[in-house]
Amino acid sequence: MADASEYEKAMPWLQEQVARYMKALEEVRETHAGRPAPEVKAALLAAGERHSVRIPNEVAQDAAGRIADGTL
């Protein structure tokens, strides 16, 4: 088990990744709300690349469905 200092060292990187993901998510939500989920997913993955964050397939799929149906 890692000690607390290892988690503390990782936090800045993790926070930066979350901020990049949120930028990508907001960008796509603003431009693709209500569009078909596959189109939204493709846009989200592309936005992730532009913001230098890897978005796991399952996360992209879930977010795309929510953006498409207006619940996110």
Phi, psi and omega per residue, in radians:
M1 nan 2.355 3.139
A2 -1.292 2.591 3.093
D3 -1.467 2.963 -3.045
A4 -1.038 -0.558 -3.116
S5 -1.137 -0.528 3.096
E6 -1.159 -0.704 3.095
Y7 -1.148 -0.734 3.136
E8 -1.080 -0.676 3.124
K9 -1.158 -0.590 -3.090
A10 -1.426 -0.350 -3.032
M11 -1.024 -0.785 3.133
P12 -1.022 -0.744 3.117
W13 -1.112 -0.791 -3.134
L14 -1.100 -0.755 3.115
Q15 -1.084 -0.672 3.101
E16 -1.144 -0.709 3.113
Q17 -1.120 -0.735 3.112
V18 -1.101 -0.755 3.127
A19 -1.072 -0.715 3.116
R20 -1.160 -0.706 3.099
Y21 -1.094 -0.768 -3.126
M22 -1.107 -0.656 3.082
K23 -1.095 -0.805 3.129
A24 -1.089 -0.770 -3.126
L25 -1.092 -0.803 3.134
E26 -1.096 -0.742 3.133
E27 -1.007 -0.836 -3.093
V28 -1.263 -0.661 3.122
R29 -1.072 -0.695 -3.140
E30 -1.187 -0.588 -3.044
T31 -1.746 -0.313 -3.007
H32 -2.184 0.168 3.142
A33 -0.976 2.282 3.101
G34 1.481 -0.126 3.103
R35 -1.391 2.888 -3.140
P36 -1.050 2.466 -3.082
A37 -0.935 -0.737 3.129
P38 -1.083 -0.630 3.099
E39 -1.181 -0.728 3.128
V40 -1.129 -0.751 -3.138
K41 -1.060 -0.785 3.123
A42 -1.063 -0.727 3.130
A43 -1.151 -0.676 3.137
L44 -1.161 -0.753 3.105
L45 -1.117 -0.683 3.098
A46 -1.151 -0.711 3.100
A47 -1.118 -0.668 3.073
G48 -1.036 -0.743 3.102
E49 -1.096 -0.758 3.140
R50 -1.102 -0.562 -3.120
H51 -1.692 0.158 3.076
S52 1.013 0.788 3.055
V53 -2.332 2.362 3.103
R54 -1.512 2.155 3.128
I55 -1.850 2.031 3.139
P56 -1.018 2.557 -3.098
N57 -0.915 -0.784 -3.103
E58 -1.126 -0.670 3.116
V59 -1.180 -0.774 3.122
A60 -1.087 -0.721 3.141
Q61 -1.098 -0.812 -3.133
D62 -1.131 -0.846 3.141
A63 -1.083 -0.710 3.135
A64 -1.075 -0.746 3.109
G65 -1.086 -0.713 -3.133
R66 -1.228 -0.691 3.089
I67 -1.153 -0.729 -3.128
A68 -1.095 -0.679 -3.099
D69 -1.652 0.051 3.046
G70 1.403 0.259 3.136
T71 -1.667 0.018 3.079
L72 -2.246 nan nan
